Amino acid sequence: MNGDVERVLASAFPERQVASTTAATGSDSEGNETVRVRFADGAVVFLKVAVDDGPWVRERLARDAAALRYARRHAVVRVPDVLAVETAGTPAYVATAALSGTAIATDWPVDSTVARATVLRAVGRALAGVHVADGFDRHARIRGWSDERDGFELASGSWSSVLEETLSARVDEGFPERFRDCVADVLAAVDSATRTLDAAPATLVHDDPRPENCLVDSGGPGLVDWETAMVGDPALDVVRAEAQYVERADVEDADDDRLRRALRAGYRDHAGRLPDGFAERYPLYRAVTFLETVRTFERWTPNAPERVEDLASWVRGELAVRLDTVDG
């Protein structure tokens, strides 16, 4: 147990004896460390501790805790309970109860398209359950929680401006230098689509429902890691899920359409229909979500059989194709 984790546990759970701490698998949160804590009584919690003292790390942790609290009250999806949070002190941290179920990343079907379609249908239902939380007048970035208002602390604005600010903030958190110009191209596309974007509905949006963050058990799907949540267009969540589940290296191109249909069918199972304006904004969101592939380039290329330069060329070409679709 490192010193920061030990101090946080002593502060957040002063009367509980810690039996063990282990690094949590599947966590992809920038600027913080996630550990699985087992107490002597057998209870398990997950603790995120900031390892970077930058304000953006604190804001991500504040957003995570706030979105979880809001989702527990207003969404129809399983989420963990927030047990303790401190975003003003050093180190900043969030502690949550363990959520029952198995992460889809752990149980991802290896060779069955039918089984994968079943998984995608569950993910679609989970996202529709998130978007039930729609009592917002405007789109907004989530800054944290206001005890005084007993609700979100928000930085509201038009959806196009919120999306631009969100993308710019993620670039500031870390982006490969070789692709910096790609960000400007996507932001320009967002700027050109202002009228279409600003007509989008405003709901709670998770924005990172990847297989590591979606847990499934007999009670249905649940979502963890809400650090990138926002009040945004629910259509973005659906397209983000397509990027994270369908556009995987282990999914054959021939299976793409079937898996996309399964995800959308699951969404309709719960919501009755896809988000308003989904088809209209779909091409732009395919470019927006592809920025995550670009941003994480240096993480996934070491495991790929192709040469790095060939992969870099593919990334640029694929983004160009998606942007051309937006323009067309």
C-alpha positions in Angstrom: 0.0 0.0 0.0 1.5 3.3 -1.0 1.5 6.3 1.3 -1.2 8.3 -0.4 -3.6 5.3 -0.4 -2.8 4.6 3.3 -3.5 8.2 4.3 -6.8 8.3 2.4 -8.0 5.1 3.9 -7.2 6.3 7.4 -9.1 9.6 6.7 -12.1 8.1 4.9 -12.5 4.9 6.9 -10.8 5.6 10.3 -12.6 2.8 12.1 -12.2 0.0 9.6 -9.3 -2.4 9.3 -7.8 -3.0 5.9 -7.1 -6.6 4.9 -5.6 -6.0 1.5 -5.3 -3.5 -1.4 -4.7 -4.5 -5.0 -4.4 -2.5 -8.2 -7.8 -2.4 -10.0 -7.7 -3.9 -13.5 -9.3 -2.2 -16.4 -9.1 1.3 -15.0 -8.1 3.8 -17.7 -8.5 7.1 -15.8 -5.9 9.7 -16.5 -4.1 11.2 -13.5 -5.3 8.9 -10.8 -4.7 5.4 -9.4 -7.5 3.0 -8.7 -7.2 0.3 -6.0 -9.5 -2.4 -4.8 -9.7 -2.4 -1.1 -10.9 -5.3 1.0 -11.6 -4.7 4.6 -11.3 -7.2 7.4 -15.1 -7.7 7.5 -15.0 -8.8 3.9 -16.5 -5.6 2.4 -14.9 -4.3 -0.8 -14.6 -0.7 -2.0 -12.8 0.9 -4.9 -10.7 3.9 -4.2 -9.5 6.4 -6.8 -6.6 8.6 -5.6 -5.1 11.5 -7.6 -1.5 10.9 -8.5 -1.4 14.2 -10.4 -2.3 17.4 -8.5 -3.6 19.2 -11.5 -7.0 20.9 -11.4 -8.3 18.7 -14.3 -7.7 15.6 -12.2 -9.7 17.0 -9.3 -12.5 18.0 -11.6 -12.6 14.5 -13.1 -12.9 13.0 -9.6 -15.5 15.6 -8.6 -17.5 14.8 -11.8 -17.3 11.1 -11.2 -18.8 11.3 -7.7 -21.4 13.9 -8.7 -22.6 11.9 -11.7 -22.8 8.7 -9.6 -24.9 10.5 -7.0 -27.2 11.9 -9.7 -27.5 8.6 -11.6 -28.5 6.8 -8.4 -31.4 9.2 -8.0 -32.5 9.8 -11.5 -31.3 7.2 -14.0 -32.5 3.6 -14.4 -29.2 1.8 -14.4 -27.1 0.1 -11.7 -24.3 2.3 -10.4 -22.1 2.0 -7.3 -22.8 4.0 -4.2 -20.4 6.9 -3.3 -19.0 6.2 0.1 -16.5 9.1 0.5 -15.2 11.9 -1.6 -12.6 14.7 -1.2 -11.6 16.9 -4.1 -10.3 20.0 -2.3 -7.6 18.3 -0.2 -4.4 16.5 -1.2 -4.6 13.9 -2.4 -8.0 14.1 -3.9 -10.0 10.9 -3.9 -13.3 9.1 -4.4 -14.3 5.9 -2.7 -17.2 3.8 -4.0 -18.8 0.5 -3.1 -18.2 -2.5 -5.3 -20.8 -3.0 -8.0 -22.0 -6.5 -8.4 -21.5 -8.3 -11.8 -18.7 -9.1 -14.2 -17.1 -6.6 -16.5 -17.9 -7.2 -20.1 -14.2 -7.0 -20.9 -13.7 -10.0 -18.7 -16.5 -12.1 -20.3 -16.3 -10.7 -23.9 -17.4 -13.6 -26.2 -14.4 -14.7 -28.2 -15.9 -16.4 -31.2 -19.7 -16.0 -31.1 -21.3 -13.1 -33.0 -24.7 -14.2 -31.5 -23.3 -13.9 -27.9 -21.7 -10.5 -28.8 -25.0 -9.3 -30.1 -26.6 -10.2 -26.8 -24.0 -8.2 -24.9 -24.5 -5.2 -27.2 -28.2 -5.4 -26.6 -27.6 -5.1 -22.8 -25.3 -2.2 -23.3 -28.0 -0.4 -25.3 -30.5 -0.9 -22.5 -28.0 0.5 -20.0 -27.4 3.6 -22.0 -31.1 4.2 -22.4 -31.4 3.9 -18.7 -28.8 6.6 -18.2 -30.7 8.9 -20.6 -33.9 8.7 -18.5 -32.1 11.4 -16.5 -33.2 14.2 -18.8 -34.4 17.0 -16.5 -32.0 19.7 -17.9 -32.8 23.0 -19.5 -29.3 23.3 -21.1 -26.3 21.2 -22.0 -23.4 21.5 -19.6 -20.0 20.3 -18.4 -20.3 18.8 -14.9 -18.0 20.5 -12.4 -19.0 18.6 -9.3 -21.8 18.4 -6.7 -23.4 21.3 -4.9 -24.6 20.4 -1.4 -26.5 23.7 -1.2 -28.5 22.9 -4.4 -28.4 19.2 -3.7 -27.5 18.7 -7.3 -25.0 19.2 -10.0 -22.6 22.2 -10.1 -22.8 22.9 -13.9 -21.1 25.0 -16.5 -23.9 25.4 -18.9 -23.8 26.4 -22.6 -24.8 25.4 -26.0 -24.1 21.8 -26.9 -21.6 22.8 -29.6 -19.6 24.8 -27.1 -19.8 22.2 -24.4 -18.6 19.5 -26.8 -15.8 21.8 -28.1 -14.7 22.5 -24.5 -14.8 18.8 -23.5 -12.7 17.8 -26.5 -10.2 20.5 -25.9 -9.9 19.6 -22.2 -9.2 16.0 -23.1 -6.5 17.0 -25.5 -4.9 19.1 -22.8 -4.8 16.0 -20.6 -2.6 14.3 -23.1 -2.5 13.8 -26.9 0.2 12.5 -29.2 2.1 15.4 -30.8 2.1 13.7 -34.2 -1.7 14.0 -34.3 -2.3 17.5 -32.8 -3.5 18.8 -36.2 -6.2 16.2 -36.2 -7.9 17.8 -33.2 -8.2 21.1 -35.1 -9.9 19.3 -38.0 -12.5 17.7 -35.7 -13.1 20.9 -33.8 -13.7 22.7 -37.1 -16.3 20.1 -38.1 -18.0 20.6 -34.7 -18.0 24.4 -35.3 -19.5 23.9 -38.7 -22.3 21.8 -37.3 -23.4 24.3 -34.6 -27.0 24.6 -35.7 -27.5 20.9 -35.9 -25.7 20.2 -32.6 -27.5 22.9 -30.6 -30.9 21.4 -31.4 -29.9 18.1 -29.6 -31.8 17.0 -26.5 -30.0 17.3 -23.1 -29.7 14.3 -20.8 -27.1 12.8 -18.5 -24.4 11.1 -20.7 -21.8 8.7 -19.5 -19.5 9.0 -22.5 -17.2 6.1 -21.6 -19.3 2.9 -21.5 -16.4 0.7 -22.7 -16.3 -3.0 -21.8 -14.3 -2.4 -18.7 -16.9 0.0 -17.3 -20.0 -2.0 -18.0 -20.8 -4.8 -15.5 -23.5 -7.4 -16.0 -25.3 -9.6 -13.6 -28.8 -11.0 -13.1 -30.0 -7.6 -12.1 -29.1 -6.1 -15.5 -26.2 -4.0 -16.7 -24.5 -1.4 -14.6 -21.9 1.4 -15.3 -18.9 2.5 -13.3 -16.2 5.3 -13.9 -18.3 8.4 -14.7 -15.3 10.8 -14.9 -16.2 11.9 -18.4 -19.9 12.3 -17.8 -21.7 15.4 -19.0 -25.1 16.8 -19.7 -25.1 16.3 -23.5 -26.7 14.6 -26.5 -27.7 11.0 -25.7 -26.8 10.1 -29.3 -23.2 10.6 -28.5 -23.3 7.8 -25.9 -24.7 5.4 -28.5 -22.1 6.3 -31.1 -19.4 6.1 -28.4 -20.5 2.6 -27.5 -20.4 1.6 -31.2 -16.8 2.8 -31.3 -15.9 0.9 -28.1 -17.6 -2.4 -28.8 -18.1 -2.7 -32.6 -15.0 -1.0 -34.0 -12.6 -3.4 -32.2 -9.7 -5.1 -33.8 -11.2 -8.5 -33.0 -14.6 -7.8 -34.6 -14.8 -8.8 -38.3 -16.1 -6.2 -40.7 -18.9 -8.6 -41.7 -20.3 -8.5 -38.2 -20.3 -4.7 -37.8 -23.9 -4.1 -39.0 -25.3 -7.0 -36.9 -23.7 -5.7 -33.7 -24.7 -2.1 -34.4 -28.3 -3.2 -34.9 -28.1 -5.2 -31.6 -26.9 -2.1 -29.6 -29.6 0.1 -31.1 -32.3 -2.6 -30.5 -31.3 -2.8 -26.9 -31.6 1.0 -26.7 -35.1 0.9 -28.2 -36.1 -1.9 -25.8 -35.8 0.6 -23.0 -36.4 4.0 -24.7 -38.8 3.0 -27.5 -36.7 4.8 -30.1 -33.2 6.2 -30.7 -32.4 9.7 -29.5 -33.9 12.5 -31.5 -31.6 13.6 -34.3 -29.5 10.5 -34.1 -29.2 9.9 -37.8 -28.5 13.6 -38.5 -25.6 13.8 -36.0 -24.3 10.3 -36.5 -21.6 11.1 -39.1 -20.1 13.9 -37.0 -20.1 11.7 -33.8 -18.2 9.0 -35.7 -15.4 11.5 -36.2 -15.6 12.8 -32.6 -15.4 9.4 -31.1 -12.5 8.4 -33.3 -10.5 11.0 -31.6 -10.2 8.6 -28.7 -8.5 6.1 -31.0 -6.1 8.9 -32.0 -5.6 10.0 -28.4 -4.6 6.5 -27.2 -2.5 5.7 -30.2 0.7 5.2 -28.2 -1.1 2.7 -25.9 -2.5 0.3 -28.5 0.2 0.4 -31.2 2.8 -1.7 -29.2 0.3 -4.7 -29.3 -0.4 -4.3 -33.0 1.4 -6.4 -35.7 1.7 -3.5 -38.1 4.5 -0.9 -38.3 3.8 2.2 -36.2 4.1 4.4 -39.3 1.6 2.3 -41.2 -0.8 2.6 -38.3 -0.3 6.4 -38.2 -1.1 6.6 -41.9 -4.2 4.5 -41.3 -5.4 6.7 -38.4 -5.1 9.8 -40.6 -6.8 8.2 -43.5 -9.7 6.9 -41.4 -10.3 10.2 -39.7 -10.2 11.9 -43.1 -12.9 9.5 -44.4 -15.1 10.2 -41.5 -14.7 14.0 -41.8 -15.5 13.7 -45.5 -18.7 12.0 -44.6 -19.6 14.9 -42.3 -18.9 17.4 -45.0 -20.8 15.3 -47.6 
